[in-house]
Amino acid sequence: MANIAEGFDRRGSVEFAHFLSIAKGSCAELQSNLFVALDCGYISAEEFLELRLLAEEVSRLLHSLMASMKKK
């Protein structure tokens, strides 16, 4: 969320798109860390699934926002 806020505050669509891309990368990093947390036993399989689905949804939303910005 911080990347999105930083990009938005810069007031330029190119910079905002760049920070959305960074946010999407951070979302992928989170998904990777969820696998590590599951493998280490820090979270249950149920928690993993719930969090992974939420991260995938956020990634899709970011992708859609980025795509809509390219159309403009």
C-alpha positions as CSV (number, residue, x, y, z in Angstrom):
1,M,0.0,0.0,0.0
2,A,2.9,2.4,0.7
3,N,4.2,2.0,-2.9
4,I,0.7,2.9,-4.2
5,A,0.5,6.0,-2.0
6,E,4.0,7.1,-2.9
7,G,3.3,6.8,-6.6
8,F,0.0,8.6,-6.4
9,D,1.6,11.5,-4.5
10,R,4.1,12.1,-7.3
11,R,1.2,13.3,-9.5
12,G,2.5,11.7,-12.7
13,S,0.8,8.8,-14.4
14,V,4.1,7.3,-15.5
15,E,5.5,7.4,-12.0
16,F,2.3,6.1,-10.6
17,A,2.3,3.2,-13.0
18,H,5.9,2.5,-12.0
19,F,5.0,2.3,-8.3
20,L,2.0,0.1,-9.1
21,S,4.4,-2.3,-10.8
22,I,6.6,-2.2,-7.6
23,A,3.5,-2.9,-5.5
24,K,2.6,-5.9,-7.8
25,G,6.2,-7.2,-7.3
26,S,5.8,-6.9,-3.6
27,C,2.6,-8.9,-3.8
28,A,4.5,-11.7,-5.6
29,E,7.2,-11.5,-2.9
30,L,4.5,-11.9,-0.2
31,Q,3.2,-15.0,-2.0
32,S,6.7,-16.4,-2.0
33,N,7.1,-15.7,1.7
34,L,3.8,-17.4,2.4
35,F,5.2,-20.7,1.0
36,V,8.2,-20.3,3.3
37,A,6.0,-19.6,6.3
38,L,3.9,-22.7,5.5
39,D,7.0,-24.9,5.0
40,C,8.5,-23.7,8.3
41,G,5.2,-24.3,10.2
42,Y,4.6,-20.7,11.0
43,I,1.1,-20.8,9.5
44,S,-1.4,-23.6,8.9
45,A,-2.5,-24.8,5.5
46,E,-5.8,-23.0,6.0
47,E,-4.1,-19.7,6.8
48,F,-1.8,-20.2,3.8
49,L,-4.7,-20.7,1.5
50,E,-6.7,-17.8,2.8
51,L,-3.7,-15.4,2.6
52,R,-2.6,-16.7,-0.8
53,L,-6.1,-16.1,-2.3
54,L,-6.1,-12.6,-0.9
55,A,-2.7,-11.9,-2.3
56,E,-3.8,-13.2,-5.7
57,E,-6.8,-10.9,-5.6
58,V,-4.7,-7.9,-4.8
59,S,-2.4,-8.8,-7.6
60,R,-5.3,-9.1,-10.1
61,L,-6.6,-5.7,-8.9
62,L,-3.2,-4.1,-9.4
63,H,-3.0,-5.6,-12.8
64,S,-6.4,-4.3,-13.8
65,L,-5.5,-0.8,-12.5
66,M,-2.3,-0.8,-14.5
67,A,-4.1,-2.0,-17.6
68,S,-6.7,0.7,-17.3
69,M,-4.0,3.3,-17.0
70,K,-2.3,2.1,-20.2
71,K,-5.6,2.7,-22.1
72,K,-5.7,6.4,-21.1
